[in-house]
Amino acid sequence: MENSDGLKQQLLGEGNSKEREEFKGGDIEPVDGMRRFAEEFRWESKRLWFLAGPAIFTSVCQYSLGAITQAFAGHVGTLELAAISIENSVIAGFSFGVMLGMGSALETLCGQAYGAGQLDMLGVYMQRSWVILNTTALLLCLFYIFATPFLKLIGQANHIAEAAGTFALWMIPQLFAYSMNFPIAKFLQAQSKMMAMAVVSVIALVLHTFFSWLLMIKLRWGMVGAAVVLNSSWWFIVIAQLVYIFSGTCGRAWNGFSWMAFQNLWGFVRLSLASAVMLCLEIWYFMVLILFAGYLTNPEISVDALSICVNILGWAVMVAIGSNAATSVRVSNELGAGHPRKAKFSVVVVVITSFLIGLLLSLVLMITRSDFPKAFTSSPQVERLVKELTPLLAISIVINNVQPVLSGVAIGAGWQAAVAYVNVGCYYIFGIPLGLILGYVLNMGVVGIWYGMLGGTVLQTFMLFWMTYRTNWNKEASIAEDRIRMWGGDVVKRVDEENRS
């Protein structure tokens, strides 16, 4: 694994020394004129894809672990497939959203600290996040322990609920792997060490695929084999990344374990909770809409069609998630370094790029709208409904390629609490009621529910765009400096004393 500086030099090619210096130097001059815009756009695109490419690859690999387990479960039996699917989507899906959201607080803090050159703080921040997320995991264990009665409460058949509840108990180790992995991921992202994460993830995916086949199919371990392999794969990712960090590749960013991890925990908890609420409200929004589709006149057809569309949307959003990570790193790094114009311009570049990618993906879907549903279903009724929903799916892909990028800006700037309020208003006060009115009152069915979902997402995107457009980036850079000093504690004081001496 090459270090980040070496990769940057390869990425920049044979540019002159002035250009290389601009890549890692101070803030850019105000961008005026199309030629200047095109030049800065080119260099910022290189910076972003240096981060986004491995981040997208990592997201796809880790997203595929659960999908591969479900695919093999389909060859074991229908009950096993139902149990593993429900545990992955409901129990583990809920925990994944909480842990990912709480871990996202590090994108703000580590990114801004790295940009400010306060590398000593990154390891302390990661350890604080471990304390908070592992404590949260202990509380979430209750959700796993009582998964069976919970699933029965929400209407699952008894035999499926009991099998899924048993599998949930076996998957508790994965919960603690989440609590370790997400802080590690944000710690490495802040230092632009995406390639290390990508290499670990692809190795985990290859091993996961082989051992899933061996234990679940060849040795006929069934759900036990699924639990063993899935837990092992996530813990392999955690341990491999820890070995990479502890081996000295992160320099000053990792100075060993410190009691400072237990200082200033309350401020860290508040930002972590705001991050969790912000992301979970988005994840649960789509789950709630699929749940409502189950109460329509033809629930199986409606749920199947909506699930197919949401799954396709989920795969398309993997690209946006990589852009989200790249954006939050770029924005937090530049704000921490006191470069407001660079932070602002990186937002412009990534929004334009993500919009064009979404447009391309939507065009492919519209061209293949009569063919791609056959890959997911053999029901003519479901095929027709998916085809009918495809224009809405195409629009949603465009919107959802821009929206996560703006969320990445919010995470990089530390606006999680404000965006959580925006999400409540746009999704739950506007989007869901609109979908229910259109779907049930006006008898538009699943199409009406989708219109409501799309309406909430469009409103949220415009709100985030307005917040970004109205941002005083000089003020945000100043806030970033204050945040680093407030939560840095003794580390910042020590570094300041070293600089003065």
Secondary structure, DSSP 8 states (H G I E B T S, - for coil): ---HHHHHHHHHTT--HHHHHHHHSS------SHHHHHHHHHHHHHHHHHHHHHHHHHHHHHHHHHHHHHHHHTTT-HHHHHHHHHIIIIIHHHHHHHHHHHHTHHHHHHHHHHHTT-THHHHHHHHHHHHHHHHHHHHHHHHHHTHHHHHHHTT--HHHHHHHHHHHHHTHHHHHHHHHHHHHHHHHHHTT-HHHHHHHHHHHHHHHHHHHIIIIIIS--THHHHHHHHHHHHHHHHHHHHHHIIIIITGGG-----GGGGSSHHHHHHHHHHHHHHHHHHHHHHHHHHHHHTTSSSHHHHHHHHHHHHHHHHHHHHHHHHHHHHHHHHHHHHHHTT-HHHHHHHHHHHHHHHHHHHHHHHHHHHHTTTTGGGGT---HHHHHHHHHHHHHHHHHHHHHHHHHHHHHHHHHHT-HHHHHHHHIIIIIIIIHHHHHIIIIIS--HHHHHHHHHHHHHHHHHHHHHHHHHT--HHHHHHHHHHHHHHHHTHHHHHHHHHHH-
